Amino acid sequence: MTTNGATAPTTSAAFFDVDGTLVKSTIVHYYVFFRRRRLGAILGRLWYAAFLVKCLYFLVIDKINRSRFNVIFYRGYRGMPAAEIKAAAGDCFAKMLEPKLFTQASDCIAAHRHAGRKIVLVTGSIDFIMQPLAAALGVDDVIAPALVESGDYFTGALDGPPVGQEEKARRMRAYAAEHGVDLASSYAYGDSMADVQMLEAVGHGQAVNPSKALAMLAVSRGWPVHRWTMKS
């Protein structure tokens, strides 16, 4: 049944931010992995030393506006061979995501799946990097940006707005309308203030290892606060 072209709500979902929520990692770690992999040991170490200096600039931009940071940061992929980088996504998962997956994440996802909810990742990380994680966790869908390609190479541009802040909530609402998801009975998990709109979009916001600001907001909103850990 549809209403104005949208599927009428028939189910609920659990939406998960990824970096900092499901895994203790960031888009910076993935980029460094791909760059150092292509450069080799010696050149990779030299490049990394210079990159750490640039990270101070990235940190300032991220504090000001997470979405703007994503746009600027992804320019670093400009000129990188698309097929080669995509083919290395499995290795990136094995070395950069799987070891940093919070132990409670899989159980939480399994519980929501058992309850009949759709499992959706909502992340600012690039789509092909997220696919191995999605497969490992058995999620239903991934809401993530893609890198634009020209010929055989990445241009460094995103295929649309960065998936962060209000864009996360907008994409969730669009997904809910398309797939018949009742947001009022749905859950969303995030770790930072960049996830606030995402948590506000559902009836059951959940804060995971939240920043100080998000922790304070969670208390005022009545959102549960979860402390997830990695295997020792």
GUDREN-994594 format. One record per residue (C-alpha): z, y, x; residue number from 1; residue in three letters; chain. Coordinates in steps of 0.2 Angstrom, whole numbers, plus 2048, in hexadecimal, padded with zeros to 3 digits. Each point is the difference from the previous one (the first is absolute). Last residue first. Layout:
+-----+-----+-----+-------+------+------+
|   w |   v |   u | lovex | voke | tike |
+-----+-----+-----+-------+------+------+
|   Z |   Y |   X |   NUM |  ALA |    A |
...
+-----+-----+-----+-------+------+------+
This chain:
+-----+-----+-----+-------+------+------+
|   w |   v |   u | lovex | voke | tike |
+-----+-----+-----+-------+------+------+
| 87D | 7DE | 8CD |   232 |  SER |    A |
| 7F4 | 7FE | 7F1 |   231 |  LYS |    A |
| 7FD | 811 | 7F9 |   230 |  MET |    A |
| 80B | 80A | 7F4 |   229 |  THR |    A |
| 800 | 807 | 7EE |   228 |  TRP |    A |
| 80D | 80C | 7FA |   227 |  ARG |    A |
| 7FC | 804 | 7EE |   226 |  HIS |    A |
| 804 | 80F | 7F6 |   225 |  VAL |    A |
| 800 | 7FF | 7ED |   224 |  PRO |    A |
| 7F9 | 810 | 7F7 |   223 |  TRP |    A |
| 80C | 80A | 7F6 |   222 |  GLY |    A |
| 7F7 | 810 | 801 |   221 |  ARG |    A |
| 80E | 809 | 809 |   220 |  SER |    A |
| 804 | 7F1 | 80C |   219 |  VAL |    A |
| 7ED | 7FE | 803 |   218 |  ALA |    A |
| 7FE | 812 | 805 |   217 |  LEU |    A |
| 80E | 7FF | 80D |   216 |  MET |    A |
| 7F8 | 7F0 | 807 |   215 |  ALA |    A |
| 7EF | 809 | 800 |   214 |  LEU |    A |
| 807 | 80E | 80B |   213 |  ALA |    A |
| 809 | 7F5 | 80C |   212 |  LYS |    A |
| 7F0 | 7F5 | 802 |   211 |  SER |    A |
| 801 | 7F0 | 7F6 |   210 |  PRO |    A |
| 802 | 7EE | 805 |   209 |  ASN |    A |
| 7F7 | 7FB | 7F0 |   208 |  VAL |    A |
| 802 | 80C | 7F1 |   207 |  ALA |    A |
| 7FB | 7F8 | 7EF |   206 |  GLN |    A |
| 7F9 | 809 | 7F1 |   205 |  GLY |    A |
| 801 | 7F7 | 7F0 |   204 |  HIS |    A |
| 7F7 | 809 | 7F1 |   203 |  GLY |    A |
| 7F0 | 804 | 80A |   202 |  VAL |    A |
| 7F7 | 80F | 806 |   201 |  ALA |    A |
| 810 | 808 | 807 |   200 |  GLU |    A |
| 800 | 7F3 | 80E |   199 |  LEU |    A |
| 7EE | 804 | 805 |   198 |  MET |    A |
| 804 | 813 | 7FF |   197 |  GLN |    A |
| 80F | 7FD | 80C |   196 |  VAL |    A |
| 7F6 | 7F6 | 80D |   195 |  ASP |    A |
| 7FD | 80E | 80C |   194 |  ALA |    A |
| 813 | 803 | 800 |   193 |  MET |    A |
| 802 | 7F0 | 809 |   192 |  SER |    A |
| 803 | 7ED | 7FE |   191 |  ASP |    A |
| 7F7 | 7FA | 7F0 |   190 |  GLY |    A |
| 800 | 7F2 | 7F3 |   189 |  TYR |    A |
| 7F9 | 802 | 7EF |   188 |  ALA |    A |
| 805 | 7F6 | 7F0 |   187 |  TYR |    A |
| 7F7 | 7FE | 7EF |   186 |  SER |    A |
| 807 | 801 | 7EE |   185 |  SER |    A |
| 7FC | 812 | 7FD |   184 |  ALA |    A |
| 7EF | 7FE | 80A |   183 |  LEU |    A |
| 7F9 | 7F4 | 7F3 |   182 |  ASP |    A |
| 7F2 | 7F8 | 809 |   181 |  VAL |    A |
| 7F0 | 7FD | 7F6 |   180 |  GLY |    A |
| 7F4 | 7FD | 80F |   179 |  HIS |    A |
| 7F6 | 810 | 7FF |   178 |  GLU |    A |
| 80D | 80C | 7FA |   177 |  ALA |    A |
| 80D | 7F9 | 80C |   176 |  ALA |    A |
| 7F4 | 802 | 80E |   175 |  TYR |    A |
| 7FC | 812 | 7FC |   174 |  ALA |    A |
| 813 | 804 | 7FE |   173 |  ARG |    A |
| 803 | 7F7 | 811 |   172 |  MET |    A |
| 7F2 | 80A | 808 |   171 |  ARG |    A |
| 807 | 811 | 7FA |   170 |  ARG |    A |
| 812 | 7FB | 806 |   169 |  ALA |    A |
| 7F9 | 7FC | 811 |   168 |  LYS |    A |
| 7F6 | 810 | 800 |   167 |  GLU |    A |
| 810 | 80A | 7FD |   166 |  GLU |    A |
| 808 | 7FB | 810 |   165 |  GLN |    A |
| 7F4 | 7F5 | 80B |   164 |  GLY |    A |
| 7EF | 7F7 | 7FE |   163 |  VAL |    A |
| 7F5 | 80C | 80B |   162 |  PRO |    A |
| 7F3 | 808 | 7F5 |   161 |  PRO |    A |
| 7EF | 7F7 | 800 |   160 |  GLY |    A |
| 7F5 | 7F5 | 80B |   159 |  ASP |    A |
| 80A | 805 | 810 |   158 |  LEU |    A |
| 7F8 | 809 | 80F |   157 |  ALA |    A |
| 801 | 7FA | 812 |   156 |  GLY |    A |
| 7ED | 7FC | 800 |   155 |  THR |    A |
| 802 | 7ED | 802 |   154 |  PHE |    A |
| 7F2 | 7F8 | 809 |   153 |  TYR |    A |
| 7F2 | 7F4 | 7FD |   152 |  ASP |    A |
| 7F4 | 80C | 7F7 |   151 |  GLY |    A |
| 80B | 80D | 7F8 |   150 |  SER |    A |
| 811 | 7F9 | 7F9 |   149 |  GLU |    A |
| 80D | 808 | 7F6 |   148 |  VAL |    A |
| 811 | 7FA | 802 |   147 |  LEU |    A |
| 809 | 7F8 | 7F1 |   146 |  ALA |    A |
| 80F | 806 | 7F6 |   145 |  PRO |    A |
| 80D | 7F4 | 7F8 |   144 |  ALA |    A |
| 804 | 7F9 | 7EF |   143 |  ILE |    A |
| 802 | 7ED | 803 |   142 |  VAL |    A |
| 800 | 7F3 | 7F2 |   141 |  ASP |    A |
| 807 | 7F0 | 7FA |   140 |  ASP |    A |
| 80C | 7FD | 80E |   139 |  VAL |    A |
| 802 | 7EE | 808 |   138 |  GLY |    A |
| 80B | 806 | 80E |   137 |  LEU |    A |
| 7F5 | 7F9 | 80E |   136 |  ALA |    A |
| 7F0 | 805 | 7F8 |   135 |  ALA |    A |
| 807 | 812 | 7FD |   134 |  ALA |    A |
| 805 | 800 | 813 |   133 |  LEU |    A |
| 7EF | 7FB | 805 |   132 |  PRO |    A |
| 7F8 | 80D | 7F5 |   131 |  GLN |    A |
| 80A | 80F | 806 |   130 |  MET |    A |
| 7F7 | 804 | 810 |   129 |  ILE |    A |
| 7EF | 7FF | 7F6 |   128 |  PHE |    A |
| 807 | 80C | 7F3 |   127 |  ASP |    A |
| 806 | 80E | 80C |   126 |  ILE |    A |
| 812 | 805 | 7FF |   125 |  SER |    A |
| 805 | 80D | 7F4 |   124 |  GLY |    A |
| 807 | 7F3 | 7F5 |   123 |  THR |    A |
| 802 | 7FA | 7EE |   122 |  VAL |    A |
| 802 | 7ED | 800 |   121 |  LEU |    A |
| 800 | 7F8 | 7EF |   120 |  VAL |    A |
| 808 | 7F0 | 7F9 |   119 |  ILE |    A |
| 7FD | 7FD | 7ED |   118 |  LYS |    A |
| 810 | 7FB | 7F7 |   117 |  ARG |    A |
| 803 | 7EF | 7F8 |   116 |  GLY |    A |
| 812 | 7FF | 804 |   115 |  ALA |    A |
| 7FC | 7F3 | 80D |   114 |  HIS |    A |
| 7F5 | 80C | 809 |   113 |  ARG |    A |
| 80E | 80D | 800 |   112 |  HIS |    A |
| 80C | 7F3 | 808 |   111 |  ALA |    A |
| 7F3 | 7FB | 80C |   110 |  ALA |    A |
| 7FD | 812 | 805 |   109 |  ILE |    A |
| 813 | 803 | 803 |   108 |  CYS |    A |
| 801 | 7EF | 80A |   107 |  ASP |    A |
| 7F1 | 806 | 80B |   106 |  SER |    A |
| 808 | 811 | 804 |   105 |  ALA |    A |
| 812 | 7FA | 803 |   104 |  GLN |    A |
| 7FB | 7FA | 812 |   103 |  THR |    A |
| 7F9 | 811 | 805 |   102 |  PHE |    A |
| 7EF | 7FD | 807 |   101 |  LEU |    A |
| 7FF | 806 | 812 |   100 |  LYS |    A |
| 7FA | 7F0 | 808 |    99 |  PRO |    A |
| 7F2 | 7FF | 7F3 |    98 |  GLU |    A |
| 7FA | 812 | 802 |    97 |  LEU |    A |
| 7FC | 804 | 812 |    96 |  MET |    A |
| 7FC | 7F0 | 809 |    95 |  LYS |    A |
| 7FA | 7F4 | 7F3 |    94 |  ALA |    A |
| 7F9 | 80E | 7F5 |    93 |  PHE |    A |
| 7F7 | 808 | 80E |    92 |  CYS |    A |
| 7F9 | 7EF | 805 |    91 |  ASP |    A |
| 7F9 | 7FE | 7EE |    90 |  GLY |    A |
| 7F9 | 812 | 800 |    89 |  ALA |    A |
| 7F6 | 7FD | 810 |    88 |  ALA |    A |
| 7F0 | 7FC | 7F7 |    87 |  ALA |    A |
| 801 | 811 | 7F7 |    86 |  LYS |    A |
| 801 | 809 | 811 |    85 |  ILE |    A |
| 7F1 | 7F7 | 807 |    84 |  GLU |    A |
| 7F6 | 803 | 7F0 |    83 |  ALA |    A |
| 804 | 812 | 7FF |    82 |  ALA |    A |
| 7FC | 805 | 812 |    81 |  PRO |    A |
| 80B | 80F | 804 |    80 |  MET |    A |
| 7F7 | 810 | 801 |    79 |  GLY |    A |
| 80D | 80A | 7F5 |    78 |  ARG |    A |
| 810 | 7F6 | 7FF |    77 |  TYR |    A |
| 80A | 80E | 806 |    76 |  GLY |    A |
| 7FB | 80A | 7F1 |    75 |  ARG |    A |
| 80C | 7F5 | 7F7 |    74 |  TYR |    A |
| 80F | 80B | 806 |    73 |  PHE |    A |
| 7F9 | 810 | 7F9 |    72 |  ILE |    A |
| 7FE | 7FA | 7EE |    71 |  VAL |    A |
| 810 | 7F6 | 801 |    70 |  ASN |    A |
| 80A | 80F | 806 |    69 |  PHE |    A |
| 7F9 | 80A | 7F1 |    68 |  ARG |    A |
| 807 | 7F3 | 7F4 |    67 |  SER |    A |
| 811 | 800 | 809 |    66 |  ARG |    A |
| 802 | 813 | 7FF |    65 |  ASN |    A |
| 80C | 80A | 80A |    64 |  ILE |    A |
| 80A | 7F2 | 809 |    63 |  LYS |    A |
| 7F0 | 7F7 | 803 |    62 |  ASP |    A |
| 7F8 | 80F | 808 |    61 |  ILE |    A |
| 80F | 802 | 80C |    60 |  VAL |    A |
| 800 | 7ED | 804 |    59 |  LEU |    A |
| 7ED | 800 | 804 |    58 |  PHE |    A |
| 803 | 80E | 80C |    57 |  TYR |    A |
| 80D | 7F7 | 809 |    56 |  LEU |    A |
| 7F5 | 7F1 | 800 |    55 |  CYS |    A |
| 7F4 | 808 | 80B |    54 |  LYS |    A |
| 80C | 7FE | 80F |    53 |  VAL |    A |
| 801 | 7ED | 7FB |    52 |  LEU |    A |
| 7ED | 7FF | 801 |    51 |  PHE |    A |
| 7FF | 805 | 812 |    50 |  ALA |    A |
| 80C | 7F2 | 805 |    49 |  ALA |    A |
| 7F6 | 7F4 | 7F4 |    48 |  TYR |    A |
| 7EF | 804 | 809 |    47 |  TRP |    A |
| 807 | 7FC | 811 |    46 |  LEU |    A |
| 808 | 7EF | 7F9 |    45 |  ARG |    A |
| 7F0 | 7FB | 7F8 |    44 |  GLY |    A |
| 7F6 | 804 | 80F |    43 |  LEU |    A |
| 80A | 7F3 | 80A |    42 |  ILE |    A |
| 802 | 7F3 | 7F3 |    41 |  ALA |    A |
| 7EF | 800 | 7F7 |    40 |  GLY |    A |
| 7F8 | 80F | 7F7 |    39 |  LEU |    A |
| 7FA | 7F7 | 7F0 |    38 |  ARG |    A |
| 811 | 7F8 | 7FC |    37 |  ARG |    A |
| 809 | 810 | 804 |    36 |  ARG |    A |
| 7F6 | 80A | 7F3 |    35 |  ARG |    A |
| 802 | 7F3 | 7F2 |    34 |  PHE |    A |
| 813 | 7FE | 803 |    33 |  PHE |    A |
| 803 | 812 | 802 |    32 |  VAL |    A |
| 7F7 | 803 | 7EF |    31 |  TYR |    A |
| 80B | 7F3 | 7F8 |    30 |  TYR |    A |
| 810 | 807 | 807 |    29 |  HIS |    A |
| 7FC | 812 | 7FA |    28 |  VAL |    A |
| 7FD | 7FA | 7EE |    27 |  ILE |    A |
| 812 | 7FB | 800 |    26 |  THR |    A |
| 80C | 7F1 | 802 |    25 |  SER |    A |
| 810 | 7F9 | 7FA |    24 |  LYS |    A |
| 7F8 | 7F6 | 7F2 |    23 |  VAL |    A |
| 802 | 7FF | 7ED |    22 |  LEU |    A |
| 807 | 812 | 7FE |    21 |  THR |    A |
| 7FD | 809 | 810 |    20 |  GLY |    A |
| 7EE | 7FE | 7FF |    19 |  ASP |    A |
| 7FB | 7F7 | 7F0 |    18 |  VAL |    A |
| 803 | 809 | 7F0 |    17 |  ASP |    A |
| 803 | 7F3 | 7F3 |    16 |  PHE |    A |
| 7FB | 800 | 7ED |    15 |  PHE |    A |
| 808 | 7F3 | 7F5 |    14 |  ALA |    A |
| 7F6 | 7FE | 7F0 |    13 |  ALA |    A |
| 802 | 7FF | 7ED |    12 |  SER |    A |
| 7F6 | 7F8 | 7F2 |    11 |  THR |    A |
| 7F6 | 802 | 7F0 |    10 |  THR |    A |
| 7FD | 813 | 801 |     9 |  PRO |    A |
| 7EF | 804 | 7F6 |     8 |  ALA |    A |
| 7F1 | 800 | 80C |     7 |  THR |    A |
| 7F8 | 811 | 801 |     6 |  ALA |    A |
| 7F0 | 805 | 7F9 |     5 |  GLY |    A |
| 807 | 80C | 7F3 |     4 |  ASN |    A |
| 80C | 7F2 | 7FB |     3 |  THR |    A |
| 7FC | 7EE | 805 |     2 |  THR |    A |
| 804 | 7EF | 7F9 |     1 |  MET |    A |
+-----+-----+-----+-------+------+------+
